């Protein structure tokens, strides 16, 4: 009987630790996404617009921010699939 209670206590402790770890991971992931979107993306967009490129080079560079957003989205989806 006492062995069963000890196992139950240990299982509950491990469950709490896993929950805290998940919350910590989510907070870290959200900070990473916020930094990427709020800092890196505007800097890259501003640099591209200030480069004064036209023609093919300007067209290709105008798609760089879109590719960064798609990459961030793919990172988020893959992270969620690995955790699930």
Phi, psi and omega in degrees: 000315182289328177297322178294321178294320178296318178297320179294318178297316179296321179296320179293322177297316179296322179296318179296319179296319179296319179296317179294321178296320179295317179296317178299317179296319179295318178296316178298319179294319179295321177297318178299315180294317180297317179295318181295317184280320186275337183248303187291315184297313177296324179295315179295317179298316179296319179295320179294317180292329179278354182282345178055039177272143177232173177075214184295317181297318178295322179294316180295316180292335179291342178271353182299313178299323177298317179294325177294317179296318177297320178296319177296319178297317179295323177298316180296316181295316180294323179295318180293321180292325178290322182285334184281000000 
